[in-house]
Amino acid sequence: MEGIGAKRWNFGTSNELLVRSSSLGIRDYLTTLNSCLNGDDSRPVVPLGHGDPSPFPSFCTDQAAVEAICDAVRSTKFNNYSSASGVPVARKAVAEYLSRDLSYEISANDVHLTAGCFQAIEILITALATPGANILLPRPTYPIYDSRASLSHLEVRYFDLVPEIGWDVDLDAVEALADDKTVALVLINPCNPCGNVFSRQHLQKIAETAYKLGIIVVADEVYDHFTFGDDKPFVSMAEFAEIVPVIVLGAISKRWFVPGWRLGWMVTLDPHSILKDYGFVQSLTNVLNVSTDPATFIQGAIPDIIGNTKEEFFSSKLEMVRKCAEICYEEITKIPCITCPCKPEGSMFTMVKLNLSLLEDISDDLDFCTKLAKEESVIILPGRAVGLMNWLRLTFAVELELLVDGFSRLKNFAQRHSKKQP
Ligand SMILES: *Cc1c(COP(=O)(O)O)cnc(C)c1O
């Protein structure tokens, strides 16, 4: 018998998988940047690279949500396997929660519960990925869509969000990109990574464009209600389901500051029965049937999490985030080498443009972030991770003192590396 090392193994497909998923995700960049930190720096690390404020005392979840989980566990009513789309009481609670903002009622049958919004994306992309199909994604983007699409052989095409017009969608580009194999357009509102909120008028235009092209709209609304701009309330794409089939994705992760609880949803809004008649609802059901479900006791807690969290919790947290966003925007204006084209009005992020010509020994966005991590223990995501070279994505949802400290270090760093005037 030949030796085990000399034997040929049939891993051809996994090599292909490696090639297909070789583009780096946010986690890859953050791991690299964290490995650059200087262990001798006694200052705390300022994590402005990823949006998870839940470890900070100011962003602790509501006690009512914690009680809801404890009660669900103690009741012993939620120890069973879940059904594929979720526990009925939880689906109903999510349907009612989302209907509060709409001019019509969402049916519990259209709500499918998932392990966070992330799994909703996974399931949706898997169902959309028919041979030869393509999907339209915004740039800058939330890169999970791209990575999941490439794993499923779903071709990705990018349309631009345009900073000069408040990060609105370049609708002409959307029309130019789409063909008869285009299945969907993804829109993230409030927007990660840009921090903008789309207006009702713009959402309607997007829906009309999608209708014209015969493609559905995937509305990632994981930051629903996370808006603090003066005149930009959150409007759900669900309002335009009469125009075009809409699939809304969401979760309790961001609004309740509990991303680790892994409870999200995918809602099919299809008043003209297009998704159903074209067999897409069946495709989704097929994928749901072979996917794992969120833990049943988390689902069981949902009616109380939604029902018992007081409005005061949301308004005080939002006020906190608004304050952080203000400070972030103000501090950016004091640093010459970065500019923020649009004041953030939603989500937990903003994009800033790097002006390399003002810097002496920084070659690009990754170099900037790497040196910043090394010298100042501040983590910022290089723009290339979300599809824009030589930009940076910052989150401002961290403890206020830490944010202020982070910006003072960023200022020192920028000064130290700025080109000296002749
Ligand atoms: C955080 C986030 C997700 C993932 O949400 P989870 O509920 O944590 O899985 C999806 N889309 C966007 C735009 C996000 O920012």
The ligand as an SDF file (V2000), in Angstrom:
LIG
                    3D

 15 15  0  0  0  0  0  0  0  0999 V2000
  -24.5990   43.4970   11.8350 C   0  0  0  0  0  0  0  0  0  0  0  0
  -25.1510   43.3970   10.4700 C   0  0  0  0  0  0  0  0  0  0  0  0
  -25.7200   42.2010   10.0020 C   0  0  0  0  0  0  0  0  0  0  0  0
  -25.6890   40.9430   10.8060 C   0  0  0  0  0  0  0  0  0  0  0  0
  -26.5950   40.9900   11.8440 O   0  0  0  0  0  0  0  0  0  0  0  0
  -26.6030   39.8590   12.9920 P   0  0  0  0  0  0  0  0  0  0  0  0
  -27.9800   39.9180   13.5140 O   0  0  0  0  0  0  0  0  0  0  0  0
  -25.5670   40.2380   13.9790 O   0  0  0  0  0  0  0  0  0  0  0  0
  -26.3100   38.5590   12.3320 O   0  0  0  0  0  0  0  0  0  0  0  0
  -26.2850   42.2000    8.7490 C   0  0  0  0  0  0  0  0  0  0  0  0
  -26.2660   43.2970    7.9560 N   0  0  0  0  0  0  0  0  0  0  0  0
  -25.6910   44.4570    8.3500 C   0  0  0  0  0  0  0  0  0  0  0  0
  -25.7030   45.6240    7.4360 C   0  0  0  0  0  0  0  0  0  0  0  0
  -25.1050   44.5350    9.6160 C   0  0  0  0  0  0  0  0  0  0  0  0
  -24.5150   45.6750    9.9980 O   0  0  0  0  0  0  0  0  0  0  0  0
  1  2  1  0
  2  3  1  0
  2 14  2  0
  3  4  1  0
  3 10  2  0
  4  5  1  0
  5  6  1  0
  6  7  2  0
  6  8  1  0
  6  9  1  0
 10 11  1  0
 11 12  2  0
 12 13  1  0
 12 14  1  0
 14 15  1  0
M  END
$$$$
